[in-house]
Amino acid sequence: MRYLFKSNTTFFLQENISMKSLPPSSPVLLTIEDDSLLRSTLTTYLVRYGYTMFEAENGQQGLELFNRHKPDVVLLDLRLPILDGLDVLYTIHTSSPETPVIIVSGMGTFEDVKSSRW
């Protein structure tokens, strides 16, 4: 599994992930973020560059959209209502280990991801 973890302005890269490695047709991205302004900003920006976007405001809704649309990449917050981001990450990794997940979070640390149940 490949993921990029952002904490405030620090980026940690686990296995190289590049948007250049995405399929040539309009890539499908899912953003799971409870901050509506950040979610909207990410979506607006990426749609301008030709990405097809789906948005979820909590972990449960995010997994439902993930299972329905099978996105090429997931942008995931760690701290989410209803279902925590680490649980979402585990579920996505278990069902689709080839799907890149980019962790975008102002809270938590890289150690949170490394110490999760997988």
C-alpha positions, -999 to +999 in steps of 0.1 A: +000+000+000+012+034-008+003+065+012+015+101+017+010+115+052+006+152+058+007+167+093+004+205+091+031+212+065+052+181+069+049+154+044+060+118+049+062+095+019+057+057+022+066+041-012+066+066-040+032+077-052+028+099-082-002+112-100+017+104-132+011+067-124-027+071-125-047+057-154-048+080-186-086+083-185-102+107-160-089+093-126-115+089-099-106+102-065-125+100-032-119+125-005-130+116+030-128+147+051-151+161+078-138+197+073-163+210+046-140+239+036-110+217+031-131+190+013-146+215-010-113+232-018-096+198-026-125+188-048-127+222-067-089+221-073-088+185-085-119+188-107-102+217-125-073+193-134-097+167-149-102+144-119-136+128-112-143+135-075-165+119-049-168+135-014-176+120+020-179+138+053-174+108+076-158+074+076-190+054+071-201+075+041-165+072+027-165+034+028-199+033+011-186+056-017-154+036-019-173+003-024-197+019-049-172+038-071-139+020-067-118+051-068-082+051-082-070+071-052-084+080-017-076+112+002-083+104+038-084+124+071-074+104+102-099+120+126-134+115+113-169+112+129-189+080+129-159+058+117-123+068+125-099+073+096-076+046+108-105+021+107-113+034+072-077+030+062-076-006+075-108-015+057-096-001+024-062-017+027-078-051+035-103-050+006-082-032-020-045-032-010-035-018-044-055+014-040-032+043-030-044+062+001-031+097+008-035+107+044-043+144+048-047+154+084-039+182+107-041+159+137-023+127+144+012+116+134+029+092+111+033+069+142-005+067+144-006+051+110+024+028+116+010+016+149-025+009+136-036-027+136-018-036+103 
